[in-house]
Amino acid sequence: MGSIIQTVQYQHILDHLFAAKQYWYAALPGLFDELAEGIVEAKKKNPKLDIELVIDPTETAFRSHYGSVDAIQKLTGSGISIKQIPNHRLGFIMSEDSGWMLFTQSRVIEKNPQGPNAICMNDMTRQELLYAFFEKDGDPEIIITSENIPSRYSTKYEVKPEALDEEAFDEVMVEIEQNPPPSPDFKRLLDVYSTKIKFIEFEVHGIKVHNRMVQIPNDILNLVDESLRDQIQTRLNVFDDETSSKLEETLAEIAKEGDRIRSELLKRVRSRKKSVLHTKHLAEFNRLVYDLTEKYKAVQQEIERDIFASMINLRKRLKEELVQLYKQKPPEKLVRFQGDAQFTMFVEDYASQKARTISLPTIESIMKGFKIEKRIFDPTYEDFSDQAFIEELEEIGFISKAERIEIVDEFEAIGTQKDEKG
Protein backbone atom coordinates (compact mmCIF):
# COMPACT_ATOMS: atom_id res chain seq x y z
CA MET A 1 0.00 0.00 0.00
CA GLY A 2 3.03 2.27 -0.34
CA SER A 3 4.08 4.54 2.52
CA ILE A 4 2.83 3.50 5.96
CA ILE A 5 1.85 7.13 6.69
CA GLN A 6 -1.05 8.18 4.52
CA THR A 7 -3.99 10.56 4.14
CA VAL A 8 -7.28 8.67 4.41
CA GLN A 9 -10.45 10.46 3.39
CA TYR A 10 -14.04 9.23 3.52
CA GLN A 11 -13.89 7.93 -0.04
CA HIS A 12 -10.82 5.84 0.82
CA ILE A 13 -12.70 4.30 3.74
CA LEU A 14 -15.63 3.45 1.45
CA ASP A 15 -13.27 1.93 -1.14
CA HIS A 16 -11.69 -0.17 1.61
CA LEU A 17 -15.12 -1.30 2.79
CA PHE A 18 -16.32 -2.40 -0.66
CA ALA A 19 -13.03 -4.22 -1.34
CA ALA A 20 -13.46 -6.42 1.77
CA LYS A 21 -14.53 -10.02 1.10
CA GLN A 22 -14.63 -11.73 4.52
CA TYR A 23 -14.82 -9.09 7.22
CA TRP A 24 -14.65 -5.36 7.82
CA TYR A 25 -14.21 -4.14 11.39
CA ALA A 26 -14.04 -0.54 12.55
CA ALA A 27 -13.60 1.30 15.84
CA LEU A 28 -14.62 4.93 15.46
CA PRO A 29 -16.13 7.44 17.89
CA GLY A 30 -18.99 7.78 15.43
CA LEU A 31 -19.88 7.95 11.77
CA PHE A 32 -21.94 10.06 9.40
CA ASP A 33 -24.57 9.21 6.81
CA GLU A 34 -22.19 8.68 3.87
CA LEU A 35 -20.34 5.90 5.71
CA ALA A 36 -23.49 4.40 7.24
CA GLU A 37 -25.18 4.24 3.84
CA GLY A 38 -22.03 2.67 2.37
CA ILE A 39 -22.00 0.00 5.10
CA VAL A 40 -25.65 -0.89 4.44
CA GLU A 41 -24.96 -1.07 0.70
CA ALA A 42 -21.84 -3.23 1.18
CA LYS A 43 -23.84 -5.67 3.33
CA LYS A 44 -26.53 -5.90 0.67
CA LYS A 45 -23.96 -6.66 -2.04
CA ASN A 46 -22.16 -9.23 0.09
CA PRO A 47 -24.47 -10.66 2.80
CA LYS A 48 -21.63 -12.92 4.01
CA LEU A 49 -19.41 -9.93 4.80
CA ASP A 50 -18.94 -9.80 8.57
CA ILE A 51 -19.19 -6.17 9.64
CA GLU A 52 -18.63 -5.02 13.21
CA LEU A 53 -18.53 -1.44 14.50
CA VAL A 54 -17.42 -0.08 17.87
CA ILE A 55 -18.70 3.43 18.54
CA ASP A 56 -19.06 5.96 21.32
CA PRO A 57 -22.85 6.29 21.78
CA THR A 58 -22.75 9.16 24.32
CA GLU A 59 -24.54 12.46 23.81
CA THR A 60 -21.19 14.23 24.15
CA ALA A 61 -19.79 12.43 21.10
CA PHE A 62 -22.76 13.40 18.93
CA ARG A 63 -22.79 17.00 20.17
CA SER A 64 -19.06 17.18 19.46
CA HIS A 65 -19.77 16.02 15.89
CA TYR A 66 -17.84 12.77 15.91
CA GLY A 67 -20.89 11.29 14.23
CA SER A 68 -24.65 11.60 13.87
CA VAL A 69 -27.50 9.71 15.57
CA ASP A 70 -29.22 9.41 12.16
CA ALA A 71 -26.28 7.43 10.82
CA ILE A 72 -26.37 4.96 13.71
CA GLN A 73 -30.15 4.64 13.40
CA LYS A 74 -29.74 3.66 9.74
CA LEU A 75 -27.54 0.75 10.79
CA THR A 76 -29.77 -0.69 13.51
CA GLY A 77 -31.86 -3.54 12.20
CA SER A 78 -29.67 -4.00 9.13
CA GLY A 79 -27.71 -6.99 10.37
CA ILE A 80 -24.70 -4.88 11.31
CA SER A 81 -23.08 -5.64 14.66
CA ILE A 82 -22.82 -2.39 16.62
CA LYS A 83 -20.91 -2.39 19.89
CA GLN A 84 -19.96 0.40 22.22
CA ILE A 85 -17.17 1.77 24.39
CA PRO A 86 -18.47 5.02 25.89
CA ASN A 87 -16.11 8.00 25.49
CA HIS A 88 -13.57 6.14 23.36
CA ARG A 89 -11.57 8.01 20.74
CA LEU A 90 -10.07 5.01 18.99
CA GLY A 91 -9.82 5.07 15.25
CA PHE A 92 -9.04 2.09 13.06
CA ILE A 93 -10.54 0.06 10.22
CA MET A 94 -9.43 -3.38 9.06
CA SER A 95 -10.32 -6.11 6.61
CA GLU A 96 -8.84 -9.52 5.90
CA ASP A 97 -5.88 -8.07 4.01
CA SER A 98 -5.29 -4.49 5.19
CA GLY A 99 -6.12 -1.84 7.75
CA TRP A 100 -5.38 1.67 8.98
CA MET A 101 -4.88 3.31 12.33
CA LEU A 102 -6.87 6.53 11.95
CA PHE A 103 -6.29 9.72 13.90
CA THR A 104 -9.93 10.70 14.05
CA GLN A 105 -11.12 14.25 14.59
CA SER A 106 -14.44 15.91 15.18
CA ARG A 107 -16.00 17.12 11.97
CA VAL A 108 -16.06 20.52 13.64
CA ILE A 109 -12.28 20.60 13.19
CA GLU A 110 -12.12 19.14 9.70
CA LYS A 111 -14.72 17.71 7.34
CA ASN A 112 -12.34 15.79 5.10
CA PRO A 113 -8.68 15.41 6.07
CA GLN A 114 -6.12 17.05 3.78
CA GLY A 115 -2.90 16.02 5.52
CA PRO A 116 -1.52 12.71 6.83
CA ASN A 117 -3.95 11.15 9.33
CA ALA A 118 -3.42 7.39 9.12
CA ILE A 119 -0.84 4.66 9.60
CA CYS A 120 -1.11 1.38 7.70
CA MET A 121 -1.37 -1.67 9.97
CA ASN A 122 1.01 -4.54 9.58
CA ASP A 123 -0.27 -8.12 9.73
CA MET A 124 0.68 -8.60 13.37
CA THR A 125 -1.25 -5.54 14.50
CA ARG A 126 -4.35 -6.67 12.64
CA GLN A 127 -4.10 -10.15 14.13
CA GLU A 128 -3.68 -8.76 17.63
CA LEU A 129 -6.76 -6.58 17.25
CA LEU A 130 -8.75 -9.49 15.85
CA TYR A 131 -7.84 -11.71 18.78
CA ALA A 132 -7.74 -9.30 21.70
CA PHE A 133 -10.24 -6.59 20.76
CA PHE A 134 -12.83 -8.30 18.58
CA GLU A 135 -12.26 -11.76 20.09
CA LYS A 136 -11.90 -13.39 16.66
CA ASP A 137 -9.51 -16.16 15.71
CA GLY A 138 -6.35 -14.84 14.14
CA ASP A 139 -4.52 -16.24 11.14
CA PRO A 140 -2.75 -19.41 12.44
CA GLU A 141 0.18 -18.96 10.09
CA ILE A 142 0.89 -15.44 11.34
CA ILE A 143 0.39 -16.40 14.98
CA ILE A 144 2.74 -19.38 14.73
CA THR A 145 5.50 -17.39 13.07
CA SER A 146 5.28 -14.55 15.59
CA GLU A 147 8.15 -14.24 18.02
CA ASN A 148 5.95 -12.20 20.38
CA ILE A 149 3.19 -14.74 21.06
CA PRO A 150 3.64 -14.87 24.88
CA SER A 151 3.59 -11.11 25.42
CA ARG A 152 1.11 -10.23 22.72
CA TYR A 153 -1.55 -12.89 23.19
CA SER A 154 -1.30 -13.93 26.83
CA THR A 155 -3.81 -11.30 27.99
CA LYS A 156 -6.72 -9.43 26.40
CA TYR A 157 -7.38 -5.74 26.49
CA GLU A 158 -8.87 -4.34 29.67
CA VAL A 159 -11.39 -2.23 27.75
CA LYS A 160 -13.79 -4.45 25.88
CA PRO A 161 -16.59 -3.50 23.48
CA GLU A 162 -20.09 -4.35 24.66
CA ALA A 163 -23.33 -4.64 22.76
CA LEU A 164 -24.92 -1.29 22.01
CA ASP A 165 -27.29 -0.24 24.79
CA GLU A 166 -30.24 0.51 22.54
CA GLU A 167 -32.40 1.90 25.34
CA ALA A 168 -29.72 4.39 26.34
CA PHE A 169 -29.09 5.23 22.69
CA ASP A 170 -32.81 5.93 22.18
CA GLU A 171 -32.68 8.41 25.09
CA VAL A 172 -29.68 10.14 23.55
CA MET A 173 -31.46 10.25 20.19
CA VAL A 174 -34.50 11.94 21.78
CA GLU A 175 -32.25 14.54 23.47
CA ILE A 176 -30.47 15.29 20.18
CA GLU A 177 -33.75 15.56 18.26
CA GLN A 178 -35.29 17.89 20.85
CA ASN A 179 -32.19 20.04 21.15
CA PRO A 180 -30.06 19.50 18.05
CA PRO A 181 -26.47 20.76 18.00
CA PRO A 182 -25.50 23.34 15.39
CA SER A 183 -24.16 21.96 12.14
CA PRO A 184 -20.45 21.03 12.11
CA ASP A 185 -19.76 23.75 9.54
CA PHE A 186 -21.40 26.41 11.70
CA LYS A 187 -19.81 25.03 14.87
CA ARG A 188 -16.45 25.22 13.11
CA LEU A 189 -17.11 28.87 12.29
CA LEU A 190 -18.26 29.48 15.86
CA ASP A 191 -15.05 27.97 17.26
CA VAL A 192 -12.93 30.03 14.89
CA TYR A 193 -14.57 33.36 15.66
CA SER A 194 -14.94 32.63 19.37
CA THR A 195 -11.16 32.58 19.52
CA LYS A 196 -11.10 36.10 18.06
CA ILE A 197 -13.87 37.73 20.08
CA LYS A 198 -14.55 37.82 23.81
CA PHE A 199 -17.35 39.39 25.79
CA ILE A 200 -16.04 41.49 28.67
CA GLU A 201 -17.65 42.67 31.87
CA PHE A 202 -15.36 45.21 33.52
CA GLU A 203 -16.37 47.52 36.37
CA VAL A 204 -14.53 49.57 39.00
CA HIS A 205 -16.72 49.79 42.11
CA GLY A 206 -16.55 52.07 45.15
CA ILE A 207 -15.27 55.24 43.50
CA LYS A 208 -17.82 57.52 45.22
CA VAL A 209 -17.10 57.64 48.95
CA HIS A 210 -18.84 60.87 49.94
CA ASN A 211 -22.22 59.12 49.84
CA ARG A 212 -21.08 56.15 51.90
CA MET A 213 -23.51 56.15 54.81
CA VAL A 214 -24.73 53.82 57.52
CA GLN A 215 -28.27 53.52 58.72
CA ILE A 216 -28.82 54.20 62.41
CA PRO A 217 -30.23 50.94 63.79
CA ASN A 218 -33.85 50.85 64.81
CA ASP A 219 -32.91 49.85 68.37
CA ILE A 220 -31.76 53.47 68.88
CA LEU A 221 -34.82 54.99 67.29
CA ASN A 222 -37.11 52.80 69.36
CA LEU A 223 -35.59 54.14 72.58
CA VAL A 224 -37.33 57.46 72.21
CA ASP A 225 -40.84 58.74 71.55
CA GLU A 226 -41.94 60.22 68.23
CA SER A 227 -41.54 63.81 69.41
CA LEU A 228 -37.78 63.32 69.81
CA ARG A 229 -37.19 60.77 67.04
CA ASP A 230 -36.96 63.42 64.33
CA GLN A 231 -34.11 65.08 66.20
CA ILE A 232 -31.84 62.07 65.54
CA GLN A 233 -29.98 61.71 62.23
CA THR A 234 -31.16 58.41 60.86
CA ARG A 235 -28.18 58.15 58.46
CA LEU A 236 -24.60 59.14 59.22
CA ASN A 237 -21.65 59.46 56.82
CA VAL A 238 -18.97 56.80 57.17
CA PHE A 239 -16.27 59.29 56.16
CA ASP A 240 -15.93 62.88 57.23
CA ASP A 241 -15.52 65.59 54.56
CA GLU A 242 -11.71 65.73 54.82
CA THR A 243 -11.25 61.96 54.53
CA SER A 244 -13.85 61.72 51.78
CA SER A 245 -12.15 64.43 49.71
CA LYS A 246 -8.70 62.81 50.09
CA LEU A 247 -9.92 59.34 49.09
CA GLU A 248 -11.99 60.53 46.15
CA GLU A 249 -9.00 62.29 44.66
CA THR A 250 -7.04 59.01 44.67
CA LEU A 251 -10.00 56.93 43.52
CA ALA A 252 -10.70 59.35 40.67
CA GLU A 253 -7.32 58.40 39.16
CA ILE A 254 -8.26 54.73 39.33
CA ALA A 255 -11.63 55.46 37.73
CA LYS A 256 -9.90 57.45 34.99
CA GLU A 257 -7.54 54.56 34.26
CA GLY A 258 -10.48 52.15 34.15
CA ASP A 259 -12.24 54.40 31.65
CA ARG A 260 -9.08 54.57 29.52
CA ILE A 261 -8.83 50.77 29.40
CA ARG A 262 -12.48 50.56 28.47
CA SER A 263 -12.33 53.21 25.74
CA GLU A 264 -9.09 51.98 24.14
CA LEU A 265 -9.65 48.22 24.16
CA LEU A 266 -13.36 47.52 24.50
CA LYS A 267 -16.15 48.12 22.02
CA ARG A 268 -19.81 48.33 22.98
CA VAL A 269 -22.27 46.31 20.89
CA ARG A 270 -25.83 47.55 21.10
CA SER A 271 -27.47 44.32 19.98
CA ARG A 272 -26.05 42.34 22.94
CA LYS A 273 -25.77 45.21 25.46
CA LYS A 274 -22.24 44.05 26.17
CA SER A 275 -18.66 45.08 25.51
CA VAL A 276 -16.44 43.01 23.24
CA LEU A 277 -12.68 42.66 23.04
CA HIS A 278 -10.57 41.39 20.14
CA THR A 279 -8.38 38.61 21.48
CA LYS A 280 -5.27 40.17 19.98
CA HIS A 281 -5.66 42.71 22.82
CA LEU A 282 -6.54 40.13 25.50
CA ALA A 283 -3.05 39.87 27.02
CA GLU A 284 -2.75 43.67 27.16
CA PHE A 285 -6.21 43.96 28.71
CA ASN A 286 -5.41 41.39 31.41
CA ARG A 287 -2.10 43.09 32.19
CA LEU A 288 -3.66 46.56 32.49
CA VAL A 289 -6.49 45.28 34.69
CA TYR A 290 -3.99 43.42 36.88
CA ASP A 291 -1.89 46.59 37.32
CA LEU A 292 -5.00 48.62 38.11
CA THR A 293 -6.17 46.01 40.61
CA GLU A 294 -2.81 46.11 42.40
CA LYS A 295 -2.99 49.91 42.54
CA TYR A 296 -6.51 49.68 43.93
CA LYS A 297 -5.37 47.20 46.58
CA ALA A 298 -2.89 49.77 47.92
CA VAL A 299 -5.71 52.34 48.12
CA GLN A 300 -7.98 49.78 49.73
CA GLN A 301 -5.52 49.38 52.61
CA GLU A 302 -5.77 53.12 53.21
CA ILE A 303 -9.56 52.95 52.91
CA GLU A 304 -9.69 50.11 55.43
CA ARG A 305 -7.72 52.17 57.97
CA ASP A 306 -10.04 55.12 57.40
CA ILE A 307 -13.11 52.92 57.81
CA PHE A 308 -11.73 51.55 61.10
CA ALA A 309 -11.17 55.09 62.40
CA SER A 310 -14.55 56.17 61.07
CA MET A 311 -16.33 53.35 62.90
CA ILE A 312 -14.73 54.48 66.17
CA ASN A 313 -15.72 58.09 65.49
CA LEU A 314 -19.18 56.99 64.43
CA ARG A 315 -19.77 55.20 67.71
CA LYS A 316 -18.56 58.33 69.56
CA ARG A 317 -21.00 60.44 67.54
CA LEU A 318 -23.79 58.02 68.35
CA LYS A 319 -22.91 58.26 72.05
CA GLU A 320 -23.02 62.05 71.83
CA GLU A 321 -26.42 61.87 70.14
CA LEU A 322 -27.68 59.59 72.90
CA VAL A 323 -26.28 61.80 75.67
CA GLN A 324 -28.15 64.82 74.33
CA LEU A 325 -31.26 62.72 73.84
CA TYR A 326 -31.19 61.24 77.35
CA LYS A 327 -30.62 64.64 78.92
CA GLN A 328 -33.83 65.86 77.30
CA LYS A 329 -35.82 62.72 78.03
CA PRO A 330 -34.06 60.39 80.49
CA PRO A 331 -34.78 56.67 80.25
CA GLU A 332 -36.73 55.17 83.10
CA LYS A 333 -33.52 54.00 84.82
CA LEU A 334 -32.16 57.57 84.95
CA VAL A 335 -35.27 59.54 85.85
CA ARG A 336 -34.57 59.33 89.59
CA PHE A 337 -31.14 60.94 89.07
CA GLN A 338 -32.46 64.13 87.48
CA GLY A 339 -31.26 67.15 89.44
CA ASP A 340 -28.35 65.15 90.86
CA ALA A 341 -24.92 66.74 90.48
CA GLN A 342 -23.70 63.52 88.87
CA PHE A 343 -26.66 63.18 86.47
CA THR A 344 -24.53 64.04 83.41
CA MET A 345 -21.97 61.38 84.37
CA PHE A 346 -24.74 58.77 84.75
CA VAL A 347 -26.21 59.75 81.37
CA GLU A 348 -22.82 59.50 79.63
CA ASP A 349 -22.17 56.07 81.16
CA TYR A 350 -25.63 54.80 80.17
CA ALA A 351 -25.20 56.24 76.65
CA SER A 352 -21.78 54.51 76.35
CA GLN A 353 -23.32 51.18 77.29
CA LYS A 354 -26.08 51.58 74.72
CA ALA A 355 -23.66 52.73 72.01
CA ARG A 356 -21.52 49.61 72.56
CA THR A 357 -24.52 47.35 72.07
CA ILE A 358 -25.46 48.92 68.73
CA SER A 359 -24.55 46.74 65.73
CA LEU A 360 -22.71 48.84 63.16
CA PRO A 361 -21.61 47.67 59.70
CA THR A 362 -18.40 45.64 59.78
CA ILE A 363 -15.26 46.80 58.01
CA GLU A 364 -15.48 43.71 55.80
CA SER A 365 -19.05 44.47 54.72
CA ILE A 366 -18.12 48.02 53.72
CA MET A 367 -14.92 46.92 51.96
CA LYS A 368 -16.92 44.57 49.71
CA GLY A 369 -18.06 47.65 47.83
CA PHE A 370 -14.50 48.63 46.89
CA LYS A 371 -13.48 46.20 44.13
CA ILE A 372 -12.66 45.68 40.46
CA GLU A 373 -14.74 43.10 38.65
CA LYS A 374 -13.60 41.42 35.43
CA ARG A 375 -15.38 38.63 33.61
CA ILE A 376 -14.41 37.19 30.22
CA PHE A 377 -16.65 34.80 28.28
CA ASP A 378 -17.15 33.51 24.76
CA PRO A 379 -19.94 34.44 22.35
CA THR A 380 -22.49 31.64 22.00
CA TYR A 381 -24.42 30.06 19.17
CA GLU A 382 -27.30 32.40 19.99
CA ASP A 383 -25.02 35.43 19.70
CA PHE A 384 -23.71 34.44 16.29
CA SER A 385 -27.22 33.63 15.09
CA ASP A 386 -28.15 37.30 15.64
CA GLN A 387 -27.52 39.06 12.32
CA ALA A 388 -27.49 42.48 14.04
CA PHE A 389 -24.60 41.31 16.23
CA ILE A 390 -22.65 40.05 13.21
CA GLU A 391 -23.20 43.36 11.40
CA GLU A 392 -21.96 45.28 14.44
CA LEU A 393 -18.82 43.15 14.53
CA GLU A 394 -18.15 44.25 10.96
CA GLU A 395 -18.88 47.90 11.85
CA ILE A 396 -16.32 47.94 14.65
CA GLY A 397 -13.72 46.16 12.51
CA PHE A 398 -13.66 42.81 14.33
CA ILE A 399 -14.57 40.83 11.21
CA SER A 400 -14.42 41.54 7.48
CA LYS A 401 -17.34 41.81 5.10
CA ALA A 402 -16.49 38.40 3.65
CA GLU A 403 -16.48 36.85 7.12
CA ARG A 404 -19.81 38.47 7.94
CA ILE A 405 -21.35 37.05 4.76
CA GLU A 406 -19.90 33.61 5.52
CA ILE A 407 -21.43 33.53 9.02
CA VAL A 408 -24.83 34.86 7.94
CA ASP A 409 -25.05 32.49 4.95
CA GLU A 410 -24.17 29.50 7.11
CA PHE A 411 -26.78 30.39 9.69
CA GLU A 412 -29.44 30.88 7.02
CA ALA A 413 -28.54 27.43 5.65
CA ILE A 414 -29.06 25.95 9.12
CA GLY A 415 -32.45 27.65 9.36
CA THR A 416 -33.44 26.13 6.00
CA GLN A 417 -32.36 22.66 7.17
CA LYS A 418 -34.42 23.03 10.37
CA ASP A 419 -37.46 24.14 8.37
CA GLU A 420 -37.13 21.12 6.08
CA LYS A 421 -36.92 18.76 9.06
CA GLY A 422 -39.85 20.53 10.75
N, C-alpha and C positions, 0 to 999 in steps of 0.2 A: 504493500500500500504506500510505498515511498517513505518519506520522512515520518518519524514517529510523532512529531509535533505538527498539528494540522489545524485548519480552520473548518469547523463543522457547522453548516447552516441547516435550517429546517429541511431543505430539499435533500441534503445529504443523508439526513436521518431517515427520510421517507424512502430514498433509494436503498438504503441499508435494510430497511424493513421489508421491502418488496423482493429483495434478493435472497432473504432467508428462506430455507427449505424445511428445516426441522424445528428450530425454536428461535424466538426473539424475546430477550428479556431486557427490561429497562428499569433503572432506579432513577427517578426524577422527582423533584419537589412537586411538580405538577405538569400539566400539558394543556395546550390550547386546541381549538377546534380542528385546525389543519392536520395535526398529528392524530387526534382522536378519530377523525374521519378516515385517515389513511390506515389506521390499525383495523377499523371495522372492515374496510375494503380488502385489506390483505387477508383477513380471516375468511372472508367470503370466497376469495380466489383460491385459498389453500386451507380448507377446514382442518387439515391435520397439523397445521402450523401451531406449535405450542407458544402462546404469548402470555407473558406474566409481567405485570407492572407493580412497582412499589412507589407509592406517592406519599406526600404529606397532606392529609385531608383537613388540616386545621383552618379555621377562619383567617388566621394571620397570613397563611401562605396565599390564600386567594386574594385577600386585600392587598398583599404585597405584589400581586401580579406574577406569581410563579406559575400560575395556571388559572383555568376558569372552571367553575362548577358545571357549566353547560357541557364542557368537554368530557368530564368524568361521567356525567349523566348519560351521555351518548354511548358510553362503553358498558354501563351496567345492563345486564340482560342480554349481552351479545356474545356470551361465551368466553369473554376475556377475564383472566384471573387478575383481580385488583387487590393488592395488599397494601398495608400501611405501616409507616414508621412516623409517628407525629414529630414534626419539627425537624425532620432530616433535610439536609442540603446535599445529599449525594447526587452524583450525576454520572451515569454510565449506561451504555447500551451494548448488547452483545448478541451474536448469533453463533451458529455452529462453526463458522470459520473466521470471524473477525469481531472486533469490538473497540469501543473508544471510552476512555475516561473523559468526561465532559466537565468543564468548569462552568456550571450553570449560573445564570444571572436572572434577576427579575427582569421582566419585559419593560419595566419602568426605566431600567438602565440602558437596555439595548434590545431592539426588536429582532434584529438578525445580525449575529456577530460578523465583524469585518476582519478582526485580527485573530491570531492563534488562540484557540480555546479548548483544544482536545489533545489527548495523547493516545496513540494506538496501543491497545493491549497486546501483550505477547500471549502465547498459548498457556503458559503456566498461570498467569493472572486470571485468564478466563476460566480455567479449570478450578482454581481456588474459589472463585466467586460462585461457580456452579455448585460446588460441593458444600461450601461453608455458608453461603448467603442464601442461595435458592434451594439448598438441600437436594440437589440433583446428582446423579452419578457422573463422575468425570470420565474423560477418555482414558481407558486402562493403559494404553500405550504411553501416553504422556505421564501418567501417574507413576508407572513403573520406572520410567527413565529419569524421573526427577531425583536429584540428590538431596532435596529439601523435604522429603515426605514426612519425617518425624515432626519437624517444627511447623510445617505448613498445614498439615492435615490432622494433627493430634487433637486440636480443639476447634470448636466452632465459634463464630463471632458472638459476642455478648448481646449485641443488638440484633434482634431477629424480626423480620417482617411478620405481621399478623394479618388475618383476613380483614378486609375493610369493614369498619363498623358502620353499617348502612344507616342505622337509626341516628347515630351521631352526625353522619354526613348529611342526612335529610335536614337536621336542625341547622347545620351550617348553611345549607342551600337556602332555607327559608330566610335566615338572617341576611344573606347576600342579596336575595331577591327583594326583600323589604327595604334594605339600605345598601344599594349597590355602590361599590367603590368607583371613583372616576376612572375613565379609560386610561390604559397605560400611557398613551401618547400625551394626554392632558396631565397625568400625574408626573410624567417626565418633565414637561414644561414647568409644572408647579415646583418640582424639586430644583430645577435650574434657576428659576427666578426667585425662589425663596432664599437661595444662597446669596442673592444680590440685594435683597430688600428686607429690612427689619422694621417692625413696628416698635416705637419707643414711647415709654411713659417716663417722664423726667420732671420732677418737681422739687423745689427747694422750699421747705416748710419752716415757719417760725420767724420769718423776717420781721414782722410787726410785733414789737414788744410793748409799745405804749398802751395797747388795749388788752394786755394780759391782766385779767382780774380774777379774783376769787369771790365766790358767793358766801356771804355770812350765813353760817348754818342756822337752821330754824330753831335749834335749841337755845340760841341767844334771843331771837325774836320772840319766842314763846315765854321768855322770862318777864316780859313787861306787858302792860295793857296797851290798847290801841292808841290811846292819847299820846303815849311816849314812843310808840314803835316807829313813827315817821321820822323821829329825830335821829335814828340810827342809820348809818350808811349801810345799805344792804349789799353793796359790792365795793370792794376795796382793790386798788391797784397792787399788783405784785411788786412792781418796780416803781421807785420814786422817779421824779422827772429827770434828775441828774443821771441816774443809772440808765434809765430808758434812753436818753439822748445819746449816751456814750455807746451803748450796745447797738443801737440802730445805725449809727455811723459805720460801725464795723460790719454789721450784717448787710448793709446796703451794698458794700463791695462784693460780698458773696452773691447777693441777688443779681448784681450787674454781671458778674462772671457767668452765672447760670443762664442769664438772658443771652449773653454772647455765644455760649455753647449752643443754645437752642437756635439762635438766628443763623449761625454759620454752618451748622451741620444737619439740622433737622428741617424737614419740610412738612407743612400741614396739608393733609388731604381732606377736603370737605366731605367727600362721599363716605368716609369711614370715621370722621371726627377723631382722627388720630394723627400723630406725627410719624413720619417715616425717615429712615436713615439708609443711605447706600452703604453696603458693607465694606466698600473700599475705605470708608471713614470710620469703621467700627472700632479699630484699635485706637485711633486718635480720640474718639468719643470716650471710650472706657478710661483712657489715660487722663483726660481732662476732668472727667467726673471723679476719678480717684483722687486727683490732686485737690479738687475743690472740697471733697469730703474730708480729706485730712486737714485742710485749712479750717473747715467748719468745726471739726473735732476740737481744735485748739480754742476756738471761740466758745464752744460748748462748755469747756472746763471753766472759763471765766463766767459764763452764764450760770453754771451750777453753783459757783461760789456766791454770786449775787442773789440767786434764789434762796440759798441757805440763810444769808444775811437778811433778805427780805422777809422770810418766814419768821425770823426772830423779831424783827421790827413790827411785822404784822400782828403778832401776838401781843406785843407791847401796846400797839395802837388799839387792839381790841380791849385790852385791860383798861386803858384810859377811857374808852367809850363806856365800859361797864361802870367804872368809878363814878363818872359824871351821872350816869343813869341811876345808879344806886343812891347817890346823894339826893337826887330829886325824889326818887320813890324807892325807899329801902325795901329789900326783901323782908319777908316775915321774920327771919332769924335776926335781922339787924334793927328792927323797929324799936326795940327796947333800949338800944344804945343811942338813939337820937338825943342830941343835947349834951352827950358825954364828951369830955375833952379828947378822948381817944377814938371818937366815932370815925374820923377820917381814916385812921390806921386800920380799924376793923373793916371798913368798906374796901380799902385797898387790898387787904389780905383776902377777903371774900372774893373780890374781883379777880385776883391772881389765881385762886383755886378754880374758879369757873373758866377762866381763860385757858388754863392748862388742860381742862377736860374737853375743850372744843376741838373737833377733828378738822384740821386744815389739810389742804391738798399736799401730797408728798412731793418731795423733790423729783422723784422718779416719774410721777404722773405728769408733772409740768414739763419735764425734759423730753417726754415722748413727742411733744409738739415741735421740737427743734431737730429736724432731720432732713436728709436728702434721699429721695426715693428714685430708684431707677429700675425699670423693668423692660426687658427685651424679649420679643416673641415674633414668631414667623407669621406671615400672611397665610390664610387658610384657603381651601377650595372655594368657600363662599366668597371670600374677598376677591379672588381672581375671576369668579363668575360674574362679578359686578362690572359691567362695561364702563360705568362712570369712573370707577376706581382705576381701571386700566388706562382710560383716557387721561386721567390726572397724572398717572405715572409718566406718560409721554410728555405732558405739559411741563412737568418739573425736571425733565431730562433724565429720568431714571431708566427709561427704556426707549428704544427707537420706534419709528413709525412701523417698520417691518415687524418688529417684535410685537407691537400692539396688535397688528393685523393677524399675526400668527396665533396669539392667545385667543383673540375674539373668534376667529374662524374655528379653532379647535373646540371652543366651548359651544358654539352654535351647532357644530357637528354632533357633539354629545347630546344636546337638546333634541336634535332630530332623531338620534338613535333611541332616546327615551320615549319620544312620541310614538315611534314605530312599534316599540315593545308594548307601550300602553294600549 
